[in-house]
Amino acid sequence: MKLSVKDRLLILQMLPDEANIITMRVVHDLKRDLGFSEAESKSLSFMSGESWEAGCPNCKGQDLEIALDKDYGVNMGKCLSCNHKGLIIANQIGWNQSAAKEEDIEIGDVAKKIIREQFEALDEQGKIIPDHLEICEKFGL
């Protein structure tokens, strides 16, 4: 199944943390298969968002520049005092969009069922977000 970087991250995020032993073995294998190799992580240059509300997260400086980063496709902050650069939204994950490509990842029937059940549970709770829609379609929801 062709999955984007965003698809893989969203699926990894919603996999169950606890279940019966059979399910957890499948989840363990699925996390390994959906995960990112060292080379892939390096080329994608993952970056975690930080809170810039109180100034630069590195030096607390207030002389900041915020601009759209063409490689990441999101707004990035740059501290003009210490040159620290990063995503300006805490808990956001960003990656180099120009290095991103869909990967063909084999997902077995049991793993597909686990993923589908997780999204069905989110749907029942009314917690599906726009980012989930593409994945839901790929898994028949």
DSSP file (Angstrom, degrees, kcal/mol; ACC not computed):
  #  RESIDUE AA STRUCTURE BP1 BP2  ACC     N-H-->O    O-->H-N    N-H-->O    O-->H-N    TCO  KAPPA ALPHA  PHI   PSI    X-CA   Y-CA   Z-CA
    1    1 A M              0   0    0      0, 0.0   104,-2.8     0, 0.0     2,-0.5   0.000 360.0 360.0 360.0 131.7    0.0    0.0    0.0
    2    2 A K  E     +A  104   0A   0    102,-0.2     2,-0.4   100,-0.1   102,-0.2  -0.636 360.0 178.3 -76.9 122.6    1.4    3.4   -1.0
    3    3 A L  E     -A  103   0A   0    100,-2.6   100,-2.6    -2,-0.5    98,-0.1  -0.988  20.0-139.2-130.2 136.6    1.7    5.6    2.1
    4    4 A S     >  -     0   0    0     -2,-0.4     4,-2.4    98,-0.2     5,-0.2  -0.304  34.8-102.1 -80.5 171.6    2.9    9.2    2.5
    5    5 A V  H  > S+     0   0    0      1,-0.2     4,-2.4     2,-0.2     5,-0.2   0.929 126.0  50.0 -58.4 -45.8    5.1   10.4    5.3
    6    6 A K  H  > S+     0   0    0      1,-0.2     4,-2.6     2,-0.2     5,-0.2   0.911 108.8  51.7 -62.2 -42.8    2.1   12.0    6.9
    7    7 A D  H  > S+     0   0    0      1,-0.2     4,-2.6     2,-0.2     5,-0.2   0.941 111.1  48.0 -56.4 -48.5    0.0    8.8    6.5
    8    8 A R  H  X S+     0   0    0     -4,-2.4     4,-2.6     1,-0.2    -2,-0.2   0.908 112.4  47.9 -62.5 -43.6    2.7    6.8    8.2
    9    9 A L  H  X S+     0   0    0     -4,-2.4     4,-2.1     2,-0.2    -1,-0.2   0.912 112.8  48.5 -64.7 -42.2    3.1    9.3   11.1
   10   10 A L  H  X S+     0   0    0     -4,-2.6     4,-1.4     2,-0.2    -2,-0.2   0.902 113.0  47.1 -66.4 -40.4   -0.7    9.5   11.7
   11   11 A I  H  X S+     0   0    0     -4,-2.6     4,-0.9    -5,-0.2     3,-0.4   0.940 112.0  50.4 -65.8 -45.6   -1.1    5.7   11.7
   12   12 A L  H >< S+     0   0    0     -4,-2.6     3,-0.6     1,-0.2    -2,-0.2   0.883 109.1  53.8 -57.9 -38.1    1.9    5.3   14.1
   13   13 A Q  H 3< S+     0   0    0     -4,-2.1    -1,-0.2     1,-0.2    -2,-0.2   0.828 111.9  42.5 -66.8 -33.1    0.3    7.8   16.4
   14   14 A M  H 3< S+     0   0    0     -4,-1.4    -1,-0.2    -3,-0.4    -2,-0.2   0.440  81.4 118.4-100.2   1.9   -3.0    6.1   16.6
   15   15 A L  S << S-     0   0    0     -4,-0.9   100,-0.0    -3,-0.6    -3,-0.0  -0.368  76.7 -92.4 -64.9 147.8   -1.9    2.5   17.0
   16   16 A P        -     0   0    0      0, 0.0    -1,-0.1     0, 0.0     3,-0.1  -0.300  23.1-154.0 -65.7 143.9   -3.0    0.9   20.3
   17   17 A D  S    S+     0   0    0      1,-0.2     2,-0.3    -3,-0.1    -2,-0.1   0.645  82.1  22.8 -87.5 -18.8   -0.7    1.1   23.3
   18   18 A E  S    S+     0   0    0      5,-0.0     2,-0.3     0, 0.0    -1,-0.2  -0.997  70.1 123.1-149.4 147.5   -2.2   -2.0   24.9
   19   19 A A        -     0   0    0     -2,-0.3     2,-0.0    -3,-0.1     0, 0.0  -0.915  63.7 -43.7-174.4-168.0   -4.2   -5.0   23.7
   20   20 A N     >  -     0   0    0     -2,-0.3     4,-2.6     1,-0.1     5,-0.2  -0.301  63.4-100.8 -73.8 167.9   -4.0   -8.8   23.7
   21   21 A I  H  > S+     0   0    0      1,-0.2     4,-1.9     2,-0.2     5,-0.2   0.849 120.2  51.9 -62.5 -37.9   -0.7  -10.5   22.9
   22   22 A I  H  > S+     0   0    0      2,-0.2     4,-1.9     1,-0.2    -1,-0.2   0.952 112.5  45.4 -64.0 -48.8   -1.6  -11.3   19.3
   23   23 A T  H  > S+     0   0    0      1,-0.2     4,-2.8     2,-0.2    -2,-0.2   0.912 111.6  52.6 -60.4 -43.3   -2.6   -7.8   18.5
   24   24 A M  H  X S+     0   0    0     -4,-2.6     4,-2.4     1,-0.2    -1,-0.2   0.840 107.1  52.3 -66.3 -32.0    0.4   -6.3   20.2
   25   25 A R  H  X S+     0   0    0     -4,-1.9     4,-2.1     2,-0.2    -1,-0.2   0.911 111.9  45.9 -67.2 -41.1    2.8   -8.6   18.2
   26   26 A V  H  X S+     0   0    0     -4,-1.9     4,-2.6     2,-0.2    -2,-0.2   0.920 113.4  49.6 -65.8 -43.1    1.1   -7.4   15.0
   27   27 A V  H  X S+     0   0    0     -4,-2.8     4,-2.7     2,-0.2    -2,-0.2   0.901 108.6  53.6 -62.1 -41.4    1.3   -3.7   16.2
   28   28 A H  H  X S+     0   0    0     -4,-2.4     4,-1.7     1,-0.2    -1,-0.2   0.936 112.4  43.3 -58.4 -48.2    5.0   -4.2   17.0
   29   29 A D  H  X S+     0   0    0     -4,-2.1     4,-2.4     1,-0.2    -2,-0.2   0.886 112.5  53.6 -65.1 -39.2    5.7   -5.5   13.5
   30   30 A L  H  X S+     0   0    0     -4,-2.6     4,-2.7     1,-0.2     5,-0.2   0.897 106.1  52.3 -64.1 -41.5    3.5   -2.7   12.0
   31   31 A K  H  X S+     0   0    0     -4,-2.7     4,-1.4     1,-0.2    -1,-0.2   0.898 110.7  48.5 -61.6 -39.8    5.5    0.0   13.9
   32   32 A R  H  < S+     0   0    0     -4,-1.7    -2,-0.2    -5,-0.2    -1,-0.2   0.925 114.1  45.8 -64.8 -44.2    8.7   -1.4   12.5
   33   33 A D  H  < S+     0   0    0     -4,-2.4    -2,-0.2     1,-0.2    -1,-0.2   0.857 117.5  42.5 -69.3 -36.0    7.4   -1.5    9.0
   34   34 A L  H  < S+     0   0    0     -4,-2.7    -1,-0.2    -5,-0.2    -2,-0.2   0.669  97.6  99.3 -83.6 -18.0    5.9    2.0    9.1
   35   35 A G  S  < S-     0   0    0     -4,-1.4     2,-0.5    -5,-0.2    -3,-0.1   0.024  77.5-105.6 -64.9 176.2    8.9    3.5   10.9
   36   36 A F        -     0   0    0      4,-0.0    -1,-0.1     1,-0.0    -2,-0.1  -0.897  24.8-128.8-112.6 131.3   11.6    5.4    9.2
   37   37 A S     >  -     0   0    0     -2,-0.5     4,-2.8     1,-0.1     5,-0.2  -0.210  31.2-106.1 -67.5 166.6   15.1    4.1    8.5
   38   38 A E  H  > S+     0   0    0      2,-0.2     4,-2.3     1,-0.2     5,-0.2   0.917 122.3  48.3 -61.4 -43.5   18.1    6.2    9.6
   39   39 A A  H  > S+     0   0    0      2,-0.2     4,-2.2     1,-0.2    -1,-0.2   0.906 112.8  47.8 -64.5 -41.5   18.8    7.2    6.0
   40   40 A E  H  > S+     0   0    0      2,-0.2     4,-2.3     1,-0.2    -2,-0.2   0.917 111.7  50.0 -66.1 -42.9   15.2    8.1    5.4
   41   41 A S  H  X>S+     0   0    0     -4,-2.8     4,-1.5     1,-0.2     5,-0.8   0.894 110.4  51.1 -61.3 -40.2   15.1   10.1    8.6
   42   42 A K  H  <5S+     0   0    0     -4,-2.3    -1,-0.2    -5,-0.2    -2,-0.2   0.928 112.1  45.0 -64.6 -44.9   18.2   11.9    7.7
   43   43 A S  H  <5S+     0   0    0     -4,-2.2    -2,-0.2     1,-0.2    -1,-0.2   0.855 114.8  48.2 -69.5 -33.3   16.9   12.9    4.2
   44   44 A L  H  <5S-     0   0    0     -4,-2.3    52,-3.6    -5,-0.2    -1,-0.2   0.725  93.3-151.4 -77.4 -21.8   13.6   14.0    5.6
   45   45 A S  T  <5 -     0   0    0     -4,-1.5    -3,-0.2    50,-0.2    -4,-0.1   0.933  16.4-147.8  49.8  56.4   15.3   16.1    8.4
   46   46 A F      < -     0   0    0     -5,-0.8     2,-0.4    49,-0.1    49,-0.2  -0.170  16.8-169.1 -52.9 144.8   12.4   15.7   10.8
   47   47 A M  E     -B   94   0B   0     47,-2.4    47,-3.0    -3,-0.1     2,-0.4  -0.999  14.1-139.4-140.7 136.2   11.9   18.6   13.1
   48   48 A S  E     -B   93   0B   0     -2,-0.4    39,-0.4    45,-0.2    45,-0.2  -0.780  27.5-114.3 -96.6 139.7    9.7   19.0   16.2
   49   49 A G        -     0   0    0     43,-3.7    42,-1.0    -2,-0.4     2,-0.3  -0.326  30.1-162.9 -70.5 153.2    7.7   22.1   16.8
   50   50 A E        -     0   0    0     37,-2.0     2,-0.6    40,-0.2    40,-0.1  -0.907  27.5-100.8-131.8 158.5    8.5   24.4   19.8
   51   51 A S        +     0   0    0     -2,-0.3     3,-0.2    38,-0.2    38,-0.1  -0.731  33.4 175.4 -83.4 123.3    6.6   27.1   21.5
   52   52 A W    >   +     0   0    0     36,-0.7     3,-1.7    -2,-0.6    -1,-0.1   0.240  50.5 106.5-106.6   9.5    7.9   30.5   20.4
   53   53 A E  T 3  S+     0   0    0      1,-0.3    -1,-0.1    35,-0.1     3,-0.1   0.840  85.0  40.7 -61.3 -35.3    5.3   32.5   22.4
   54   54 A A  T 3  S-     0   0    0      1,-0.4    -1,-0.3    -3,-0.2     2,-0.2   0.216 128.1 -91.3 -96.5  14.5    7.8   33.6   25.0
   55   55 A G  S <  S+     0   0    0     -3,-1.7    -1,-0.4     7,-0.1     7,-0.2  -0.688  85.0   0.3 108.7-166.1   10.5   34.3   22.4
   56   56 A C     >  -     0   0    0      5,-2.7     4,-2.2    -2,-0.2    -4,-0.1  -0.363  59.5-142.2 -59.7 129.0   13.2   32.1   21.1
   57   57 A P  T  4 S+     0   0    0      0, 0.0    -1,-0.2     0, 0.0    -5,-0.1   0.711  99.4  47.5 -66.0 -18.0   13.0   28.6   22.7
   58   58 A N  T  4 S+     0   0    0      3,-0.1    -2,-0.0     1,-0.0    -3,-0.0   0.913 135.3   2.4 -88.5 -49.2   16.8   28.5   22.7
   59   59 A C  T  4 S-     0   0    0      2,-0.1     3,-0.1    25,-0.0    -3,-0.0   0.420  88.0-121.5-122.0  -1.0   17.9   31.9   24.2
   60   60 A K     <  +     0   0    0     -4,-2.2    -8,-0.0     1,-0.2     0, 0.0   0.578  56.9 158.9  66.0  11.7   14.5   33.6   25.0
   61   61 A G        -     0   0    0     -6,-0.1    -5,-2.7     1,-0.1    -1,-0.2  -0.272  37.8-150.8 -62.3 152.4   15.4   36.4   22.6
   62   62 A Q        +     0   0    0     -7,-0.2     2,-1.4    -3,-0.1    -1,-0.1   0.471  69.6  98.5-104.9  -5.8   12.6   38.5   21.2
   63   63 A D        +     0   0    0      2,-0.0    17,-3.0    -7,-0.0    18,-0.5  -0.672  59.1 160.9 -87.5  90.8   14.2   39.5   17.9
   64   64 A L  E     -C   79   0C   0     -2,-1.4     2,-0.4    15,-0.2    15,-0.2  -0.791  34.3-156.3-119.1 152.6   12.5   36.9   15.7
   65   65 A E  E     -C   78   0C   0     13,-2.4    13,-2.2    -2,-0.3     2,-0.5  -0.998  10.4-166.9-125.6 128.9   11.7   36.4   12.1
   66   66 A I  E     +C   77   0C   0     -2,-0.4     2,-0.3    11,-0.2    11,-0.2  -0.970  21.4 151.1-119.6 126.9    8.8   34.2   11.0
   67   67 A A  E     -C   76   0C   0      9,-2.1     9,-2.9    -2,-0.5     2,-0.4  -0.986  50.5 -90.8-151.3 157.2    8.6   33.1    7.3
   68   68 A L  E     -C   75   0C   0     -2,-0.3     2,-0.6     7,-0.2     7,-0.2  -0.563  38.7-140.4 -69.6 125.6    7.3   30.3    5.2
   69   69 A D     >  -     0   0    0      5,-2.7     4,-2.6    -2,-0.4     5,-0.5  -0.808   3.8-152.4 -90.7 122.3   10.0   27.7    4.7
   70   70 A K  T  4 S+     0   0    0     -2,-0.6    -1,-0.1     1,-0.2    27,-0.0   0.819  93.0  48.4 -67.5 -31.3   10.0   26.5    1.1
   71   71 A D  T  4 S+     0   0    0      1,-0.1    26,-2.6    26,-0.1    27,-0.6   0.876 121.9  32.8 -75.9 -37.5   11.4   23.0    2.0
   72   72 A Y  T  4 S-     0   0    0     24,-0.2    23,-0.3     2,-0.2    -2,-0.2   0.692  94.8-138.2 -93.1 -21.6    9.1   22.3    4.9
   73   73 A G  S  < S+     0   0    0     -4,-2.6     2,-0.3     1,-0.3    -3,-0.1   0.683  70.5  89.5  73.2  17.4    6.1   24.1    3.5
   74   74 A V  S    S-     0   0    0     -5,-0.5    -5,-2.7    -7,-0.1    -1,-0.3  -0.899  88.1 -81.5-137.7 166.4    5.2   25.7    6.9
   75   75 A N  E     -C   68   0C   0     -2,-0.3    13,-1.0    -7,-0.2     2,-0.4  -0.527  46.5-167.5 -71.2 134.7    6.1   28.8    8.9
   76   76 A M  E     -CD  67  87C   0     -9,-2.9    -9,-2.1    -2,-0.3     2,-0.3  -0.928  13.0-135.6-122.1 147.0    9.4   28.6   10.6
   77   77 A G  E     -CD  66  86C   0      9,-3.2     9,-2.1    -2,-0.4     2,-0.4  -0.785  15.5-168.7 -99.0 147.0   10.8   30.9   13.3
   78   78 A K  E     -CD  65  85C   0    -13,-2.2   -13,-2.4    -2,-0.3     2,-0.5  -0.988  16.8-139.1-135.7 126.8   14.4   32.2   13.2
   79   79 A C  E  >  -C   64   0C   0      5,-2.8     4,-1.6    -2,-0.4   -15,-0.2  -0.731   5.1-158.4 -83.9 125.0   16.0   33.9   16.1
   80   80 A L  T  4 S+     0   0    0    -17,-3.0    -1,-0.1    -2,-0.5   -16,-0.1   0.594  89.7  54.9 -80.2 -10.1   18.1   36.9   14.9
   81   81 A S  T  4 S+     0   0    0    -18,-0.5    -1,-0.2     3,-0.1   -17,-0.1   0.907 129.1   8.6 -85.5 -48.6   20.1   36.8   18.2
   82   82 A C  T  4 S-     0   0    0      2,-0.1    -2,-0.2   -21,-0.0    -1,-0.0   0.424  94.0-121.7-115.8  -0.2   21.3   33.1   18.3
   83   83 A N     <  +     0   0    0     -4,-1.6     2,-0.1     1,-0.2    -3,-0.1   0.607  52.8 160.4  67.9  14.5   20.2   31.9   14.8
   84   84 A H        -     0   0    0     -6,-0.1    -5,-2.8    -5,-0.0     2,-0.4  -0.462  19.5-166.4 -64.6 137.6   18.1   29.1   16.2
   85   85 A K  E     +D   78   0C   0     -7,-0.2     2,-0.3    -2,-0.1    -7,-0.2  -0.981  20.1 130.0-129.5 140.0   15.5   28.0   13.6
   86   86 A G  E     -D   77   0C   0     -9,-2.1    -9,-3.2    -2,-0.4     2,-0.1  -0.992  57.4 -65.3-173.9 170.8   12.5   25.8   14.1
   87   87 A L  E     -D   76   0C   0    -39,-0.4   -37,-2.0    -2,-0.3   -11,-0.2  -0.451  40.1-144.4 -65.7 140.0    8.8   25.1   13.7
   88   88 A I  S    S+     0   0    0    -13,-1.0   -36,-0.7   -39,-0.2     2,-0.6   0.451  75.5  79.1 -93.8   0.4    6.7   27.7   15.6
   89   89 A I  S >  S-     0   0    0    -14,-0.2     3,-1.7   -38,-0.1   -38,-0.2  -0.936  82.0-124.9-113.2 118.4    3.9   25.4   16.7
   90   90 A A  T 3  S+     0   0    0     -2,-0.6   -40,-0.2     1,-0.3     3,-0.1  -0.254  92.8  16.3 -58.4 143.8    4.6   23.2   19.7
   91   91 A N  T 3  S+     0   0    0    -42,-1.0     2,-0.3     1,-0.3    -1,-0.3   0.482  94.0 129.0  70.1   6.3    4.0   19.4   19.2
   92   92 A Q    <   -     0   0    0     -3,-1.7   -43,-3.7    -5,-0.1     2,-0.5  -0.675  48.1-148.3 -86.2 145.6    4.0   19.8   15.4
   93   93 A I  E     -B   48   0B   0     -2,-0.3     2,-0.3   -45,-0.2   -45,-0.2  -0.966  18.2-177.6-115.3 131.3    6.2   17.5   13.3
   94   94 A G  E     -B   47   0B   0    -47,-3.0   -47,-2.4    -2,-0.5     2,-0.3  -0.866   5.6-177.4-124.6 160.0    7.7   18.8   10.1
   95   95 A W        -     0   0    0     -2,-0.3     2,-0.7   -23,-0.3   -50,-0.2  -0.977  44.3 -81.6-151.3 160.6    9.9   17.3    7.5
   96   96 A N    >>  -     0   0    0    -52,-3.6     3,-1.1    -2,-0.3     4,-0.6  -0.529  38.8-160.6 -67.7 107.5   11.6   18.3    4.3
   97   97 A Q  G >4 S+     0   0    0    -26,-2.6     3,-0.6    -2,-0.7    -1,-0.2   0.799  86.2  60.4 -63.8 -31.0    8.8   18.1    1.7
   98   98 A S  G 34 S+     0   0    0    -27,-0.6    -1,-0.3     1,-0.2   -26,-0.1   0.750 107.3  46.1 -71.8 -21.0   11.1   17.9   -1.2
   99   99 A A  G <4 S+     0   0    0     -3,-1.1    -1,-0.2   -28,-0.2     2,-0.2   0.554  92.3 104.7 -92.8  -9.3   12.6   14.7    0.1
  100  100 A A    <<  +     0   0    0     -4,-0.6     2,-0.3    -3,-0.6   -96,-0.0  -0.497  41.6 162.9 -78.2 138.2    9.3   13.1    0.9
  101  101 A K        -     0   0    0     -2,-0.2     2,-0.2   -98,-0.1   -98,-0.1  -0.986  42.4 -96.7-147.4 155.5    7.9   10.3   -1.2
  102  102 A E        -     0   0    0     -2,-0.3     2,-0.4   -98,-0.1   -98,-0.2  -0.494  37.6-150.0 -71.4 141.9    5.3    7.7   -0.9
  103  103 A E  E     -A    3   0A   0   -100,-2.6  -100,-2.6    -2,-0.2     2,-0.9  -0.895  14.1-126.8-112.9 144.0    6.6    4.3    0.2
  104  104 A D  E     -A    2   0A   0     -2,-0.4     2,-0.5  -102,-0.2  -102,-0.2  -0.817  36.2-178.4 -90.4 109.0    5.0    1.0   -0.8
  105  105 A I        -     0   0    0   -104,-2.8     2,-0.5    -2,-0.9   -71,-0.1  -0.937  25.2-130.4-116.7 126.5    4.5   -0.8    2.6
  106  106 A E        -     0   0    0     -2,-0.5     2,-0.5   -73,-0.1   -73,-0.0  -0.629  27.3-177.3 -77.7 123.0    3.1   -4.2    2.9
  107  107 A I        -     0   0    0     -2,-0.5    -2,-0.0   -74,-0.0   -77,-0.0  -0.979  17.0-138.8-124.7 118.6    0.3   -4.3    5.4
  108  108 A G     >  -     0   0    0     -2,-0.5     4,-2.6     1,-0.1     5,-0.2  -0.130  27.4-101.4 -72.1 169.9   -1.3   -7.7    6.2
  109  109 A D  H  > S+     0   0    0      1,-0.2     4,-2.2     2,-0.2     5,-0.1   0.878 121.1  49.8 -61.4 -41.4   -5.0   -8.3    6.7
  110  110 A V  H  > S+     0   0    0      2,-0.2     4,-2.1     1,-0.2    -1,-0.2   0.926 112.6  47.5 -65.6 -43.4   -4.8   -8.4   10.5
  111  111 A A  H  > S+     0   0    0      1,-0.2     4,-2.5     2,-0.2    -2,-0.2   0.900 110.7  52.2 -63.5 -40.8   -2.8   -5.2   10.6
  112  112 A K  H  X S+     0   0    0     -4,-2.6     4,-2.9     1,-0.2    -1,-0.2   0.903 108.5  51.3 -60.6 -40.7   -5.3   -3.5    8.2
  113  113 A K  H  X S+     0   0    0     -4,-2.2     4,-2.6     2,-0.2    -2,-0.2   0.904 109.4  49.8 -64.3 -41.1   -8.2   -4.6   10.5
  114  114 A I  H  X S+     0   0    0     -4,-2.1     4,-1.9     2,-0.2    -2,-0.2   0.934 113.4  45.8 -62.2 -46.6   -6.4   -3.1   13.6
  115  115 A I  H  X S+     0   0    0     -4,-2.5     4,-2.1     1,-0.2    -2,-0.2   0.937 113.0  49.7 -62.3 -47.0   -5.8    0.2   11.8
  116  116 A R  H  X S+     0   0    0     -4,-2.9     4,-2.5     1,-0.2    -2,-0.2   0.907 109.8  51.7 -59.0 -43.4   -9.4    0.3   10.5
  117  117 A E  H  X S+     0   0    0     -4,-2.6     4,-2.2     1,-0.2    -1,-0.2   0.870 107.4  53.1 -63.3 -36.9  -10.8   -0.5   14.0
  118  118 A Q  H  X S+     0   0    0     -4,-1.9     4,-1.9     2,-0.2    -1,-0.2   0.921 112.5  43.7 -64.7 -42.9   -8.7    2.4   15.4
  119  119 A F  H  X S+     0   0    0     -4,-2.1     4,-2.4     2,-0.2    -2,-0.2   0.855 110.7  55.0 -71.7 -33.7  -10.2    4.8   12.9
  120  120 A E  H  X S+     0   0    0     -4,-2.5     4,-2.5     2,-0.2    -2,-0.2   0.901 107.6  50.7 -62.6 -39.9  -13.7    3.4   13.4
  121  121 A A  H  X S+     0   0    0     -4,-2.2     4,-1.6     2,-0.2    -2,-0.2   0.909 110.5  48.5 -64.2 -42.1  -13.3    4.2   17.1
  122  122 A L  H  <>S+     0   0    0     -4,-1.9     5,-3.2     1,-0.2     4,-0.4   0.906 111.0  51.6 -62.2 -40.5  -12.2    7.7   16.4
  123  123 A D  H ><5S+     0   0    0     -4,-2.4     3,-1.4     1,-0.2    -2,-0.2   0.923 107.6  51.3 -62.5 -45.0  -15.2    8.1   14.0
  124  124 A E  H 3<5S+     0   0    0     -4,-2.5    -1,-0.2     1,-0.3    -2,-0.2   0.825 111.6  48.4 -61.4 -31.6  -17.6    6.9   16.7
  125  125 A Q  T 3<5S-     0   0    0     -4,-1.6    -1,-0.3    -5,-0.2    -2,-0.2   0.469 114.9-118.0 -86.4  -2.5  -16.2    9.4   19.1
  126  126 A G  T < 5S+     0   0    0     -3,-1.4    -3,-0.2    -4,-0.4    -2,-0.1   0.839  78.1 125.3  69.5  32.9  -16.4   12.2   16.5
  127  127 A K      < +     0   0    0     -5,-3.2     2,-0.4    -6,-0.1    -4,-0.2   0.136  23.3 126.9-114.0  19.4  -12.7   12.7   16.5
  128  128 A I        -     0   0    0     -6,-0.4    -9,-0.0    -5,-0.2     3,-0.0  -0.636  41.9-162.7 -75.1 132.3  -11.8   12.3   12.9
  129  129 A I    >>  -     0   0    0     -2,-0.4     3,-2.0     1,-0.1     4,-0.6  -0.730  34.6 -99.7-111.2 163.9   -9.8   15.3   11.6
  130  130 A P  G >4 S+     0   0    0      0, 0.0     3,-1.1     0, 0.0     4,-0.5   0.843 120.8  61.3 -53.1 -36.3   -9.2   16.4    8.0
  131  131 A D  G 34 S+     0   0    0      1,-0.2     4,-0.5     2,-0.1     3,-0.2   0.750 100.2  57.0 -62.5 -22.6   -5.7   14.8    8.0
  132  132 A H  G <> S+     0   0    0     -3,-2.0     4,-2.8     1,-0.2    -1,-0.2   0.706  84.0  83.4 -79.7 -20.7   -7.4   11.4    8.7
  133  133 A L  H <X S+     0   0    0     -3,-1.1     4,-2.1    -4,-0.6    -1,-0.2   0.877  89.3  48.0 -57.9 -45.9   -9.7   11.4    5.6
  134  134 A E  H  > S+     0   0    0     -4,-0.5     4,-1.8    -3,-0.2    -1,-0.2   0.905 114.6  46.6 -62.1 -41.4   -7.1   10.1    3.1
  135  135 A I  H  > S+     0   0    0     -4,-0.5     4,-1.6     2,-0.2    -2,-0.2   0.918 108.8  55.0 -68.4 -42.3   -6.0    7.3    5.3
  136  136 A C  H  <>S+     0   0    0     -4,-2.8     5,-3.1     1,-0.2     3,-0.3   0.911 108.7  49.0 -56.8 -42.3   -9.6    6.3    6.1
  137  137 A E  H ><5S+     0   0    0     -4,-2.1     3,-1.5     4,-0.2    -1,-0.2   0.895 107.5  54.2 -64.0 -39.9  -10.3    6.0    2.4
  138  138 A K  H 3<5S+     0   0    0     -4,-1.8    -1,-0.2     1,-0.3    -2,-0.2   0.788 111.4  46.3 -65.0 -26.8   -7.2    3.9    1.9
  139  139 A F  T 3<5S-     0   0    0     -4,-1.6    -1,-0.3    -3,-0.3    -2,-0.2   0.142 122.9-102.0-104.8  19.1   -8.5    1.5    4.6
  140  140 A G  T < 5       0   0    0     -3,-1.5    -3,-0.2    -5,-0.1    -2,-0.1   0.739 360.0 360.0  76.9  25.4  -12.1    1.3    3.3
  141  141 A L      <       0   0    0     -5,-3.1    -4,-0.2    -6,-0.2    -5,-0.1   0.421 360.0 360.0-101.6 360.0  -13.9    3.7    5.7
